[in-house]
Amino acid sequence: MGHMQSLSRRAFVFGSAAVAGGIAFGAYGNAEAATPSANGNPLAAGLGPDSVTFNPWVEISPDKITLIAQHADIGQGVGSAQPIMIAEEMDLDPGQFEIRFAGPSPAYFNTGFADEFAPFLAADQSSAAEEARAAVLENLRKSGLQMTGGSSTIPDTYEKLRVAGAVARETLKAAAAKRSGIAVADLRTQSGHVILLGGTKIAYVELAAEAAKVPPVLDAKPRDPSKWRMLGKPMTRLDVRAKVMGELKFGIDQKMDSMLYASVKLNPNKGQPLKSYDASKARSMPGVKKILEIKNGVAAIATNSWYAIKAADAIACEWAPSVYPAEQADHWKVLESSFKPEFLGKEWRKIGDVEAGLKTGTRVEAEYRAPYVAHQPLEPLNGIGLVTDKGMEIWVGHQSPQFVQHVAATAIGLKPEQVTFHNQWSGGSFGHRLEYENVRVLAEIANQMRGTPIKLVFSREEDFLQDIPRQIAIARHRGSVDKGKIVAADLQLASTAPLKGLLERSGIPSKDPDGQLAAGLWNVYYDIPNFRATTYEAQGLSPSTTWRSVGASTAGFFTESFIDELIHAAGLDPMKARIEMCAVPTYRKLLETLAEMSDWKGPLGNGRGRGVAFVEAFGTPTAEVVEVTKTDSGIRIDKVWVVVDVGKVVDPVNFENQVQGGVIWGLGHAINCELTYAKGAVQQTNYNHHEAMRIYQCPVIEVRGLENDPKVRGVGEPPVPPAAPALANAIFAATGLRIREMPFNKFIDFV
C-alpha cells in the first residue's frame, strides 16, 4: 500500500476535491497508458495457446475476442461504453466479442483523477495548471490506483481504449500482411475481419497465433470522430437486452456448487462491537447450518438466503453503544459548534477584501442544512467468498479492486496478493460499492467455513443500517449587494469528512483537509470581487462517505441557493445575472443555451415559478432550470431543462439517460430523504422510510449536451448538484418561501 499512501498525501497536498475528476489527454501524454509498457499487461500471464494480447484491454484466442472493461459497471453503462470504444477502432460489431471486467492491476490506473487532484479550477487551462495535472498523472501511474468513481470513467478511457483498439487493429493487419504478402497499406478491416485485395476476408480469431509473433504497432492512432460508426451516434447499450430479459447475472444472482448462504446481524451503532448474543432460537430454524460470531456481529449460515436472513434476524444481541451522539438532535448540535478555528479544514479560495466588501451596501446572511442520506441501490450488498489454505477468492461488485484485496486480506491475516478478486455487474451503487461492509464480513465468514463457498446477502434492513451515509452539513453564508451588483460572498461550511473517512477505511488515512467539502463551494465561476470559501471538519459524528456527487451534492445546494438570494437582494433577474457574472466563456455559453432552451423571460406569476442553478462538479459544468406550480395540494414540478458540457458526447442515448437519472436522483433526495439517528442506530431501514421521487412526481426533463469544453468530461454525477437549488429557487419564485434545508418536505408538500 506504499504507493497508495504516497498518492494520497500528494493528492491532498495538491488540494484534491474528491475521488473524482476529468482529464485532458494530449497534454499529459495519456496515450502511453494504452501501451503494454505503461504499467505492464496483466492479460499476458493467462493467455491460452495460439492466443494474443496487444495491451491490457484486448485478448484474442482462436475461438473468441474478449474486450476488458477496466471500470466497474454500477448501472451507469460503462460495461457497454468501454468495449464499444475499443470495438469502434478495431472494426468490431456488437455480438462479435465478449466482455470481461478487469482484475486488480496497476495497468488499469485511473488517469481521470488527474484534474481533480490538482489545485486548480477545472476551467483553468493555463500552463501551470496543466503542469500540475501532469505531475498528478505521473503519481497516479506510479501508484497504480484502480478505481471507478467521480464520473471519471469516460475521461479516463476515452483516449486509451481507442488507442488500444487501434493498436489491435493495426497489429492484426500486420499479421495478415505477413501471411498474405500484401502491403499493410492495401489492407482494410471490417466487422472483425482483415479484408485483402480482391475481397478475401481473414477473421481476427484466425490471425491470433500469427499476431502473437508480430511486434505490436504501438504508434497506431485512433480515427477522427468524423469516421466513427458507433461512437457519438445513438446506440443501444450492450447490456439492455440481457437486463430487460432477466438474463444478465448480477453479483446477487451468482451461484456455485456446494454453496451455503449467509446473512448477518451487525451492530447498528456503526463500528462498535458485539457484547453478547443468544442464538438458541435461530439454531432451530429451518435450513440453518451454523451461527458464527464475527468482529462486530453474528452471521447465520443456511441452505438459502431467506433462511439465513430470517435466522440472523432471530438472534438476540447486546451491542456496545455508539461513539457518536445517540440522538439526531445532538448531531446537529455538534455541527453547529464546529465553526471554530480548531475544526478548520482549509480556506480554499480568497479574492479581494471580504470583510471590507461585507460592509458595503446591503448585507445578506443565511444558514443552510443537509442531512445524512443513504445510498439505497436496488441490489443489496452481497458477495461470494471461498477461503482455502492457498488464499481467498471473492466474487463481488465493487469500484476499487485493489482495496477489496487489501480489506479482505487484512480481515483474515492474508497478504493482498493471496486474494483473487472477480468483479461483478452491480445493481446500483451511488457510492455504496466504494465501501467494504460486505467485503470484511464475507472474508471473516468464509474463513470460518474454509473449503465451502459462502454466498453473503444483506437483508434490505441491514443494508440500510450498515450503510455509511452521505455527509451531514451546515453552511453559514454571508454576502453583500450594492447598486445592483454582488459585492462580496463569504461561504463557510461545516461537515463530516466523507473522503477522509473512505480513505481511512481503505487503509490509507490522511490528515490533510478533505477537499470534497470544497466541491461546489470554492469552484464558483461568477465575477464576485470579494470572495472566500472555507470548510470546517466536524468531529465525533457518524462516519460518512462518498455519495453520488459527494461534496457538491450539499455545497452545490448551499452555494447556488445563496447566490440566488444575493441576486434577488440586488434586484436582478436570476438567469441574466448569472450569465453576466459568469467569468468563463464556455460556461457562459452553457447558461445562454439554457436560457434559450427554456425560453427564459423572467417571472411567470400566477403561482408558477422557475429557478436556475449552475454547478461545476468533477470538471463538468451543468446548469438546470426547474419549473413548478403551486397547487392547492402542494408544489408540482412541471419541467426541468438541463445543459451539460462534456467536451465530447460518446453515447448520446446513455448521456441523456444519465442526465435525466441524475436530475431525478437530485430532486427526489432533496424533496424526501434523510437519515436520522436514535439510540445510536439509523431509524430509516427501507425505501418506505427513505423515499425517492415517485413516478407521478417526475417532471418532463429536456436535455442538451454541449461539446465546447476542451477536455472530455464525465456525466454520471454532475447533473445531481444543481437539481436541489434550482428546485428551491423555483419554489421561492412561485411562493416567496425560501427553503434552506433538505429534505424540502419538512416545509412544503409535493404532489
Secondary structure, 3 states (H helix, E strand, C coil): CHHHHHHHHHHHHCCCCCCCCCECCHHHCHHHHHCCCCCCCCCHHHCCCCCEEEECCEEECCCCEEEEECCCCCCCCHHHHHHHHHHHHHCCCCCCCEEEECCCCHHHCCHHHHHHHCCCCCCCCCHHHHHHHHHHHHHHHHHCCCCCCCCCHHHHHHHHHHHHHHHHHHHHHHHHHHHHCCCHHHCEEECCEEECCCCCEEEHHHHHHHHCCCCCCCCCCCCCHHHCCCCCCCCCCCCHHHHHCCCCCEHHHCCCCCCEEEEEEECCCCCCCEEEEECHHHHCCCCEEEEEEECCEEEEEECCHHHHHHHHHHCEEEECCCCCCCCHHHHHHHHHCCCCHHHEEEEEEEECCHHHHHCCCEEEEEEEEECECCCCCCCCCEEEEEEECCEEEEEECCCCHHHHHHHHHHHHCCCHHHEEEEECECCCCCCHHHCCHHHHHHHHHHHHCCCCCEEEECCHHHHHHHCCCCCCEEEEEEEEEECCEEEEEEEEEEECCHHHHHHHHCCCCCCCCCHHHHCCCCCCCECCCEEEEEEEECCCCCCCCCCCCHHHHHHHHHHHHHHHHHHHHCCCCHHHHHHHHECCHHHHHHHHHHHHHHCCCCCCECCEEEEEEEEEECCEEEEEEEEEEECCCCEEEEEEEEEEECCCCCCHHHHHHHHHHHHHHHHHHHHHCCECEECCEECCCCHHHCCCCCHHHCCEEEEEEECCCCCECCCCCCCCCCHHHHHHHHHHHHHCCCCCECCHHHCCCEC
